[in-house]
Amino acid sequence: MSRSAHPAGPRHADVLPEGHYSAPPTDLNALDPKVWAETVTRTESGAVSVGGLDVTRLAEEFGTPAYFVDETDFRARARAWRTAFGHDADVFYAGKAFLSRAVVRWLYEEGLNLDVCSGGELTTALSAGMPADRIAFHGNNKSEAEITRAVEAGVGRIVLDSFQEIVRVAHIAQGLGRRQRVQIRVTVGVEAHTHEFIATAHEDQKFGIALAGGRAAEAVRRALSLDGLELVGIHSHIGSQIFDMAGFEVAARRVVSLLAQVRDEHGVELPEIDLGGGLGIAYTSDDDPREPHEIAKALGEIVTRECEAARLRTPRISVEPGRAIVGPTAFTLYEVGTVKPLEGLRTYVSVDGGMSDNIRTALYDAEYSVALVSRTSDAEPMLVRVVGKHCESGDIVVKDAFLPADLATGDLIAVPATGAYCRSMASNYNHALRPPVVAVRDGEARVIVRRETEDDLLRLDVG
C-alpha cells in the first residue's frame, strides 16, 4: 500500500552520496502540477504567474522573501476534503500548519471545522468569527488560563492528553457550571513511516496516554466518572507526512478495541473516533500523495470493518488535515544574491531569506523543489544548493536541485509547497524580519499577514 516514504537522507554532507539526487529534469522551465498550486503557470514572457499575477510584479509590490498563497487552490482543497468525508464525518483543519484570520474565514465559508493547540490560535479563531462549537482544542500541556478560555468560549471539544489534564479540565468546567465535551488522546504504539522527529504515536513521546498497560482504559474510567466532563470519543494521531494507509489501519484496530472494552466495562458506546491528520503532500515530483476521496474511502472502510468485527456501532469519524490543505497552495519567492560555484561539487545559491522563513530543511531534513520564475532559460542544468543569509552552515532551504547554469544575481526563484509550517515556524533569528503572507486570487493580491518591520522588533525590546 505504500506509495512513497518521507525523504530522509544525510543531513549536511560535504559531498553528495552517489544516487542521492535524481537526474536533471528534461525541462527546467516546466512546473510540475503535483508540487505547484492550481493557478501557477508560465506566462508568454516566461515569468511565472499565480492567480493571474506575474511574480515579477508581485515582487515589486510586496518585496522578497514573501509567501504567496493561491486562495483558489486553498478553497478547492478545503472543499475536496469536506466533500470526500460528507456530512457523516467531521473535517478539522489543523491550524498549526498555518493560521490567520483570513484562513479562518475561508475555512468557515467552506464548511470546515478548526483544530487549535494554543491560546493564541484559539484567540485568532474566535476573533475571525469561527463558531466555538466548531473548534477542537489540542495540546499536551494546556495552561489553566487556556482551558478556562476554551471552556468559557464553548469549544466543541477539548482533547485530553494526560491524567492531570482530565482532572484539570473537569475541575475548571465544573467551577464554570459547564459540562465540557472531551476526547482522550491515546498513543496506540504505531510509528508511521516518517521522520523520527515527527512520528507521534509510538509510546516514547510526549503526546497522549498509552494503550499499553491499561492506562488509556483507566483514563476513560476516570473521565466517565467526573461530572464536569462529557466523554465523546477517542483521539489518535500517528505521525506526519504519511503516504501509507497501513499505519491508520493498525491504529484504528487498536482504538476500536478500546471502544469495545469501554462498552463491555461501562456499558457506553462512545460516539466519536478521531484519526488525526498527517497525510503527506508532494514536495518533489517523486512524492505521490493520496487524494482526499481515496483517504476518506480507505478510512471509512477500515473503521467500519473493525467496528463490525467488534459488534460496535460505527462512530462518527473525524480527521485533521492541515498540511494536506494549505501546504501545496503556497510558494516562497526569493531574490538570488550570491551564486558561488564549488568545482566538482555543486553551486551554492544564496537567497534573501533562509532558515528564518523555512526551518524545515534544517529541522527535519525536508526536501523541496525550486524553480527559476522570473524568466525562462535554455542554459544547461547545474546542481545547486539553495541557502539562506543566516550565520549557520545548516541554513539550507533546498538541499539539492537543478537550476539553469545562467542563474544570476537579481533572478527570482520560488520554492513550492511552503504553505504548511514555514510561516508558522518562522523566527527572527539574526533579527530577520518575518515575510508577509499574500493571498492571490482572480488577478488581485492582498496581504493577509503583513511583513514585520524593524519597528516591530524594537517595540518588543524594552531596553
Number of C-alpha atoms within 10 A of each C-alpha: 7 11 13 16 18 19 18 13 13 11 14 14 9 8 9 14 10 6 7 10 14 10 10 14 12 8 11 19 20 13 19 13 14 19 26 26 27 20 20 23 22 20 15 9 10 16 20 26 20 29 23 17 21 21 23 18 13 19 17 9 10 20 16 21 24 24 27 29 30 27 26 17 23 25 18 15 21 24 18 17 27 22 15 17 21 12 10 9 19 22 27 26 29 26 28 17 20 21 23 17 19 17 20 23 15 16 20 17 13 17 17 21 24 29 27 23 20 20 17 10 20 24 15 19 25 16 12 15 12 21 17 20 14 19 25 24 25 19 17 15 16 19 15 13 11 18 21 18 15 25 25 16 15 19 22 19 24 27 26 31 24 22 18 10 18 22 17 18 28 21 17 20 22 16 12 13 12 18 20 25 21 25 29 26 29 31 29 26 19 22 20 27 21 22 19 12 11 16 20 25 25 19 18 10 13 14 21 26 25 22 20 13 8 11 14 24 20 15 21 21 15 14 23 16 11 17 14 24 24 18 25 19 24 24 25 28 27 26 26 21 23 27 25 20 18 17 18 23 18 14 25 24 19 20 27 23 17 19 26 20 16 18 14 11 11 12 10 13 18 20 15 20 25 25 22 22 24 25 24 25 24 25 25 18 13 14 18 17 20 18 15 22 15 11 17 20 12 16 20 16 13 19 24 18 15 19 21 12 12 16 10 17 12 20 21 17 22 19 26 24 24 26 27 30 27 31 27 27 30 30 26 25 29 26 21 23 17 16 16 13 14 10 7 7 12 18 20 20 23 24 25 16 26 27 26 25 27 25 22 22 19 19 12 15 21 20 19 22 21 26 22 25 25 23 19 19 18 11 12 13 19 17 20 24 20 25 24 27 19 19 9 11 11 18 23 27 30 24 25 22 22 24 26 19 15 13 18 14 14 13 17 25 23 23 23 27 28 27 28 24 21 22 24 16 16 19 18 13 14 10 11 20 20 21 25 20 24 22 24 24 18 13 11 11 21 14 16 17 18 14 18 14 13 10 9 11 13 10 10 8 8 5 5
